[in-house]
Amino acid sequence: MGNSAFKLCCMSDIMDRIDTPAIREGDTVANQQENWWTSDKIKTVREAFLKNEWPVLEDGSNPCNYCKHYEEIGAERESARIDFINRYAPEGITMDNMGFNVETGNIYDHPIDIDLRPGKLCNAKCRSCSSIWSSKIEKEVLDNYDLLEGTYWDMWTDNPWQMKMAESIDWDQDNSRLYDNYNLEGVRWLKMSGGETFIDPSCIKIWKQLVEHGDAKNIQLHLITNGTVWPKKVIDLLSQFKGLQLRFSVDGLGKVFEYCRTGCEWKKVHTNFLKACELPNINSIGFNSVINVYNIFHIYNHVAWMIEQSRRFEFIDPPALHPIVEPMHLNIHWLDDDHKDFIRSEIERVIYDYNINEEEQECFQQVYSDLNKDVSHYRKDSEFVDKLPDDLEKRGDRWMLPNIKYNKEQFIKHTRLADKLRKTNVLDITPQLERYLK
């Protein structure tokens, strides 16, 4: 749940807006969430999964194609569905003792696994992000609207109605507070992201409430962080949860990292990562890496560092590489063939040099998929493809694939604008991109 909406999961196309006028009139977020949880749409999803089938909604859409796609190409580690199963199987949860059912989900009649995104307060301006998820980018857009109007970053700020809706819920009012309005009985896993979780007062307040009311000791807390800050008061709270899983957003090393995530300093992040390794209740640490045209040429050093950490600490997960799905002009599929060959050779080299095993190699599956994507069908006279060929399964609007020319034009436009405003130069980081900027 986040951005004034309920979603089945972060990658599902099922999303329903919170009725903010009703909240102001006395309804509660918890009541709306309960109605959504028991809606026909969600029941359809549950019924399909209980039959060991992929769900299809009445309109013919496939809300879980993100996981379906990864599982079909053999990259099961990237599937949220598989992750959920693997998360609870060791705890002895079964169909019988949890009472999984179509009508209410389980014996508690509410979710036992929650992904909460209270806000977008952030201290960074990542190249792959937008004004939807970063207050820093929102401010940059508003301060430079003559330059940034209509760009990828300008996804909410160009519409006053959308801005009003996004800001209309006061998460501190009685009807909106998570702890006071949600029945947390049976909740095993709480995932939170932002924005930046470690600086968001809403996140910190929720953790404090869970600790004070004695619920933290029963909850596995999963946090996504850019790793730039390590406040003692936050760490003291986090150490009181049953277990802690941290995912550091790492899109490269050193200057590459700092370019991709403007406002972040690599030395600070690396120092805070080492501090995280010393937490008494840490269960796992992983690295979420958004693969894009800026960092893909550095994939050898990037993966090598993650492999080294995973072999140094037993609780460090294998590398996770997530090729960007939006904006598509930062996706690697449109790079020239010789550059794609170079990237493949770098992947093969790091696999050989570090003796990367089959499980660890799963992180490359989607990267290979994008490198090998057939782009011959892309139309040259239209911004978007009207109909995808049969071998490319449509996964919602984000998969309306633009043609190569359009992607390159958008890459040039957005890269030059960001470099101008942030006083950076992509060629200082990745000189291979020079040919595309001419």
C-alpha positions in Angstrom: 0.0 0.0 0.0 1.4 3.4 -0.9 0.8 6.5 -3.0 -2.8 6.6 -1.8 -3.6 3.2 -3.3 -3.9 -0.5 -2.6 -1.9 -2.9 -4.7 -1.7 -6.7 -4.8 2.1 -6.4 -4.8 4.6 -3.8 -6.0 4.8 -5.2 -9.5 1.1 -6.3 -10.0 -1.1 -4.3 -12.3 -3.9 -4.5 -9.7 -4.2 -1.1 -8.1 -7.1 0.7 -6.6 -7.1 4.2 -5.2 -7.9 5.0 -1.6 -11.2 7.0 -1.5 -9.8 10.1 0.2 -13.0 12.1 0.3 -14.6 9.2 2.3 -11.6 9.3 4.7 -12.2 13.0 5.3 -15.9 12.1 6.0 -15.1 9.6 8.6 -14.3 6.4 6.8 -11.0 4.7 7.7 -8.1 3.4 5.6 -8.4 0.1 7.4 -12.1 -0.3 6.4 -11.3 0.4 2.8 -8.4 -2.0 2.9 -10.7 -4.7 4.3 -13.3 -4.1 1.6 -10.5 -4.3 -1.0 -9.1 -7.5 0.5 -12.5 -9.3 0.2 -13.4 -7.8 -3.2 -14.3 -10.1 -6.1 -11.1 -9.0 -7.9 -8.8 -10.2 -5.1 -11.0 -13.4 -4.5 -10.4 -14.2 -8.2 -6.6 -14.0 -7.7 -6.8 -16.2 -4.5 -9.0 -18.8 -6.2 -6.6 -19.2 -9.1 -3.5 -19.6 -6.9 -5.3 -22.1 -4.7 -5.9 -24.1 -7.9 -2.2 -23.7 -8.7 -3.1 -21.5 -11.7 -2.1 -18.1 -12.8 -5.0 -15.6 -12.3 -6.9 -14.0 -15.1 -9.4 -11.2 -14.3 -12.9 -10.7 -15.9 -11.5 -8.2 -18.4 -8.9 -10.8 -19.5 -5.9 -9.1 -17.9 -3.2 -11.1 -16.2 -2.3 -9.3 -12.9 0.6 -11.5 -12.0 2.5 -11.7 -15.3 5.6 -10.2 -13.7 6.2 -13.3 -11.6 4.9 -15.5 -14.3 7.5 -14.1 -16.8 10.4 -14.6 -14.4 9.4 -18.1 -13.5 9.1 -19.1 -17.2 12.6 -17.9 -18.1 14.0 -19.7 -15.1 14.8 -16.7 -12.9 12.7 -17.9 -9.9 14.7 -15.7 -7.5 13.1 -12.7 -9.1 9.6 -14.0 -8.6 7.7 -12.4 -5.6 5.4 -15.4 -5.6 8.3 -17.9 -5.1 9.8 -15.5 -2.6 6.6 -15.6 -0.6 6.5 -19.4 -0.6 10.2 -19.7 0.4 9.7 -17.1 3.1 7.1 -19.0 5.0 7.8 -22.7 4.3 10.6 -22.9 6.8 8.3 -21.6 9.5 6.0 -24.6 9.1 3.1 -22.7 7.5 0.9 -25.0 5.5 -2.4 -24.8 3.6 -4.1 -26.4 6.6 -2.7 -24.6 9.6 -3.0 -21.2 8.0 -6.4 -21.9 6.6 -5.9 -20.4 3.2 -9.2 -19.8 1.5 -10.9 -17.8 -1.2 -13.2 -15.6 0.8 -10.9 -14.1 3.5 -7.5 -15.4 2.6 -6.5 -17.1 5.9 -7.5 -17.8 9.4 -6.9 -14.2 10.4 -9.2 -12.8 7.7 -6.6 -10.2 6.7 -3.1 -10.1 5.2 -0.2 -11.6 7.1 2.3 -10.0 4.7 2.1 -6.2 4.2 4.1 -3.9 1.9 3.6 -0.4 3.2 4.9 2.8 1.5 3.8 5.7 3.6 5.4 8.5 1.6 8.1 9.7 -0.8 10.3 11.8 1.5 13.8 11.2 0.0 17.3 12.6 0.1 18.3 11.4 -3.4 17.5 12.0 -7.0 18.0 8.6 -8.7 18.2 8.5 -12.5 15.6 5.7 -12.6 13.1 7.5 -10.2 10.4 10.1 -10.7 8.4 12.6 -8.7 6.0 9.8 -7.7 8.6 8.3 -5.4 11.1 11.1 -4.5 10.4 14.4 -2.9 13.8 15.6 -4.1 12.8 15.0 -7.7 9.4 16.6 -7.2 11.2 19.7 -6.0 13.6 19.6 -8.9 10.7 19.5 -11.3 8.8 22.3 -9.7 12.0 24.5 -9.5 12.8 23.9 -13.2 9.3 23.4 -14.7 10.2 25.3 -17.9 12.8 22.6 -18.6 11.2 19.5 -17.1 7.5 19.8 -18.1 6.4 16.6 -19.8 9.6 14.7 -19.0 9.6 11.2 -17.4 10.2 12.8 -14.0 7.1 15.0 -14.3 4.6 12.2 -13.6 2.5 13.8 -10.9 3.5 17.4 -10.6 2.1 18.4 -14.0 -1.5 17.7 -12.8 -2.8 19.8 -9.9 -5.6 17.3 -9.2 -3.2 14.4 -9.0 -0.9 16.4 -6.7 -3.9 17.2 -4.4 -4.9 13.6 -4.3 -1.4 12.3 -3.5 -1.1 14.8 -0.6 -4.7 14.5 0.7 -4.2 11.7 3.3 -2.8 12.8 6.6 -1.2 9.6 7.9 -1.3 11.1 11.5 -5.0 11.5 11.7 -7.1 9.0 13.6 -8.7 7.5 10.5 -5.3 6.9 8.8 -2.8 5.7 11.4 -1.6 2.2 10.6 -1.3 0.9 14.1 -4.6 2.3 15.5 -6.6 1.1 12.5 -5.1 -2.2 11.4 -5.5 -5.6 13.1 -1.9 -6.8 13.2 -2.8 -10.2 14.7 -0.9 -12.8 12.7 1.2 -10.3 10.7 4.5 -12.1 10.1 6.2 -9.8 7.6 6.2 -6.0 7.2 8.0 -4.6 4.2 8.5 -0.8 4.0 10.1 1.5 1.4 9.8 5.1 0.3 11.2 7.5 -0.5 14.0 6.8 2.0 12.7 4.8 5.0 15.4 5.8 7.4 14.5 9.5 7.2 10.7 9.2 6.8 9.0 10.2 10.1 6.0 8.1 9.1 8.1 5.0 9.0 9.9 5.8 12.2 6.6 6.4 14.0 5.2 3.1 12.9 8.3 1.2 14.1 8.1 3.0 17.4 4.4 2.1 17.9 5.1 -1.6 17.0 7.9 -1.7 19.6 5.9 0.1 22.3 2.9 -2.2 21.8 4.9 -5.4 21.9 4.2 -6.5 18.3 7.8 -5.9 16.9 9.0 -9.1 18.6 6.7 -11.2 16.3 7.4 -9.4 13.0 10.0 -9.8 10.4 10.8 -6.3 9.1 12.0 -5.9 5.5 13.3 -2.5 4.6 14.6 -1.0 1.4 17.2 1.8 1.9 19.7 3.8 -0.1 22.1 3.4 2.9 23.0 7.1 3.1 22.1 7.6 6.8 22.4 5.4 9.9 20.6 7.3 12.8 21.0 5.7 16.2 17.4 6.2 17.3 16.3 4.3 14.2 18.8 1.4 14.6 17.7 1.1 18.3 14.1 0.5 17.1 15.0 -1.9 14.4 17.1 -4.1 16.7 13.9 -4.9 18.6 12.1 -6.6 15.8 12.0 -10.4 15.5 14.2 -10.3 12.5 15.5 -7.7 10.0 16.0 -7.9 6.3 17.7 -5.0 4.7 17.9 -4.3 0.9 20.5 -1.7 -0.1 19.8 0.0 -3.4 23.2 -0.3 -5.1 23.3 0.5 -8.8 27.1 0.4 -9.1 30.3 1.2 -7.2 32.0 4.5 -6.5 31.3 7.2 -9.0 29.0 5.0 -11.0 26.8 4.6 -7.9 26.9 8.4 -7.2 25.9 9.2 -10.8 23.0 6.8 -10.8 21.8 8.0 -7.4 22.5 11.7 -7.2 22.8 12.8 -3.6 24.3 9.6 -2.3 28.0 9.1 -1.3 29.4 5.7 -1.9 31.8 5.8 1.1 29.0 6.5 3.5 26.8 3.8 2.0 29.6 1.2 2.2 30.3 2.2 5.8 26.7 1.9 6.8 26.4 -1.5 5.0 29.2 -2.8 7.2 27.4 -1.5 10.3 24.3 -3.3 9.2 26.3 -6.5 9.1 26.8 -6.2 12.9 23.1 -5.8 13.9 22.1 -8.6 16.4 18.8 -9.5 14.6 19.9 -9.2 11.0 18.6 -12.2 9.0 19.7 -11.2 5.6 21.1 -8.3 3.6 20.7 -8.0 -0.2 21.4 -5.5 -2.9 18.7 -4.2 -5.2 20.4 -3.2 -8.4 18.5 -1.4 -11.1 20.2 -2.2 -14.4 20.2 0.5 -17.0 22.2 2.0 -19.8 24.3 4.1 -17.4 25.6 1.2 -15.3 25.4 -1.9 -17.5 28.9 -1.4 -19.0 30.3 -1.7 -15.4 28.5 -5.0 -14.7 31.8 -6.9 -14.1 32.9 -4.8 -11.1 29.4 -4.4 -9.9 28.6 -8.1 -9.7 32.1 -9.0 -8.5 31.7 -6.8 -5.5 28.3 -8.2 -4.6 29.6 -11.8 -5.0 32.5 -10.9 -2.7 30.1 -9.7 0.0 27.9 -12.7 -0.3 30.8 -15.0 0.2 32.2 -12.9 3.0 29.0 -12.9 5.1 26.7 -15.9 5.2 23.6 -13.7 5.6 24.3 -11.8 2.4 22.0 -12.8 -0.5 23.3 -13.6 -4.0 23.3 -10.6 -6.4 19.9 -9.3 -7.6 19.9 -7.5 -10.9 16.6 -5.8 -11.9 16.6 -4.4 -15.5 14.6 -1.2 -15.5 11.1 -1.5 -16.8 10.3 2.2 -16.8 11.4 4.5 -18.3 12.1 2.2 -21.2 14.6 4.7 -22.6 17.0 3.6 -19.9 16.4 -0.1 -20.6 19.4 -1.8 -22.3 17.4 -3.5 -25.1 18.1 -0.6 -27.6 21.9 -0.6 -27.3 23.9 -1.4 -30.4 24.8 -5.0 -31.1 28.5 -4.6 -30.5 27.8 -3.1 -27.1 25.5 -5.9 -26.3 28.3 -8.4 -27.3 30.6 -6.5 -24.9 28.2 -6.8 -22.1 27.7 -10.5 -22.7 31.4 -11.0 -22.6 31.7 -9.1 -19.3 29.1 -11.3 -17.8 30.9 -14.4 -19.0 34.2 -13.0 -17.7 32.8 -12.4 -14.2 31.2 -15.8 -14.1 34.5 -17.4 -15.0 36.7 -15.3 -12.7 34.6 -15.7 -9.7 33.4 -19.3 -10.4 29.8 -18.1 -10.0 27.5 -21.1 -9.5 24.2 -21.8 -11.1 22.1 -20.3 -8.3 24.1 -17.1 -8.4 23.9 -16.9 -12.2 20.1 -16.6 -12.0 20.6 -12.8 -11.6 21.7 -12.7 -15.3 18.6 -14.3 -16.7 16.5 -11.1 -17.2 19.6 -9.1 -18.3 20.1 -11.7 -21.0 16.4 -11.5 -21.9 16.7 -7.8 -22.5 20.0 -8.1 -24.4 18.4 -10.7 -26.7 15.1 -9.0 -27.1 13.9 -9.0 -30.7 13.4 -5.4 -31.6 12.9 -5.9 -35.4 9.2 -5.5 -35.0 9.4 -2.0 -33.6 7.6 0.5 -35.8 9.4 3.6 -37.0 6.4 5.8 -37.6 4.8 5.6 -34.2 5.8 6.3 -30.6 4.3 3.0 -29.3 3.6 -0.4 -30.7 -0.1 -0.9 -31.2 0.1 -4.7 -30.8 2.8 -6.9 -29.5 3.8 -10.0 -31.5 2.7 -13.4 -30.1 6.1 -14.2 -28.6 6.1 -11.1 -26.4 3.5 -11.3 -23.7 1.9 -8.0 -22.8 2.3 -7.2 -19.1 0.3 -4.0 -18.7 0.9 -0.6 -20.1 4.5 -0.6 -19.0 5.2 -3.2 -21.7 3.9 -1.1 -24.6 7.4 -1.0 -26.1 8.5 2.1 -27.8 10.6 1.9 -31.0 14.4 2.2 -31.0 14.4 5.7 -32.4 12.0 7.0 -29.9 14.0 5.4 -27.0 17.2 6.9 -28.2 15.6 10.4 -28.5 14.2 10.2 -25.0 17.6 8.9 -23.7 19.4 11.9 -25.2 16.7 14.4 -23.9 16.6 13.1 -20.3 20.3 12.5 -20.0 21.3 16.0 -21.1 18.6 17.6 -18.9 19.7 15.7 -15.8 23.4 16.3 -16.4 22.7 20.1 -16.9 20.6 20.4 -13.7 22.8 18.1 -11.5 26.1 19.4 -12.9 27.2 15.9 -14.0 28.5 14.4 -17.2 27.5 10.8 -18.1 30.6 10.5 -20.3 32.8 10.9 -17.2 31.2 7.7 -15.9 30.3 5.7 -19.0 32.2 7.0 -22.1 30.7 4.2 -24.2 27.5 6.1 -24.4 29.1 9.0 -26.4 27.9 7.5 -29.7 24.2 7.8 -28.7 24.5 11.4 -27.6 25.6 12.7 -30.9 
